[in-house]
Amino acid sequence: MSGYRAAWVVPIDRAPIRHGWVETSNGRIVDLGEGVPVGPSVDLGDVALLPGLVNAHTHIELSYLHHRVPAAEQFVDWIRGVVAMRRQHGDASEPAILMAARQAIADAARFGTALVGDISNTLLTPALLCESSMHGVVFDEIIRFNSGDAAAVVADACRAIDAVPQTPDVRVSLAAHAPYSVAPSVFREIVHAAGRRGMPISVHLSESRAESEFIREGTGPWRQFLDDVGAWNPEWTPPGTTPVAYLDSLGFLGPQSLVVHGVQMSGDDLARLCQRHATLVTSPRSNLHTGAGTPPVAAFYASGVRVAVGTDSLASTEDMNVFSELATLRRLAPGVAASRLLESATRSGADALGFEADYGTLTRGKRARILAVSLPGALTDVEEYLVGGIEPAQLHWVE
Ligand SMILES: [Zn+2]
């Protein structure tokens, strides 16, 4: 049994505790409270103890593209840049790609992240996560607009994910890339396959204006892109709705869905996500870099939808620091309570990824993956401080 005292304990599922303590045993939280625990304890001083953060959307295998894909005015142009870079680096087992991915996992831990939702096209990352202290879900992302036999496409993906290393702490599921790159029949098959496995699913949704145009009218830069890469399906007809309404009509939105970006979502779209108990993952720094635009963060929170946070890949963001993502959210939505932003970076992501028994809050029985953040003395609002931008030098893991 170990006990820790701190200036603040921030459990997330209740108000911050001034002069609090946490007791742990065998890697689990035994109890926490105010004052001094009954057993022996170490005083950690002017720190806040909080649960390890959750980065609910990243692409660890793209870490080698850091600073290699310039910022774009238009999202489609940014994607063209990524595709060109990936073609140049064919084989994902190239040592440089592996090295950058391992470094990104180590950096994410150094920045306070305990759990990730990771998108992969190569299934390189499950093995890398298994050899690290980082836990999470790797989503094998399907990109298939010209569907062919959708059931066979998804069955192949299921065989691929069954063949990679995984543990109860590193799970592997399926994702659809986006409404403009995945056929409707493939979306349906992904829902069925993940449902049978009881696993979460993910999709990039309502990211760019071009996506909204394509789903509404079937025209614009995405149509051009599909023609250019030979993936256009002449049988596909534009649904004439918003991307959110479209995926809802395919049964893709539910409590198991992590819907990423939402930059272009309307109030009706957000209300629909809320109704379906889906989770919206926001990555504001990436949106600003890729030309997707500024996400309506205040509207996300006002809608009541569950909001989680992701850094997105190092191809479109500066670093794997979820605290920096929080600082950007704070800047974009000064009126949202700091407690809600913190919940997005912890409990909301953990719950959405299916790790609610282990991560997301400091609660009896959960893992003692506890982060200590150094604080300036005489702090009155610890939650506001934590969303203001925290540097790695201020962080250490308690155990
Ligand atoms: Zn992404």
Boltz pocket constraint, residues with backbone or C-beta under 6 A from the ligand:
constraints:
  - pocket:
      binder: B
      contacts: [[A, 57], [A, 58], [A, 59], [A, 119], [A, 204], [A, 260], [A, 312], [A, 313]]
      max_distance: 6.0
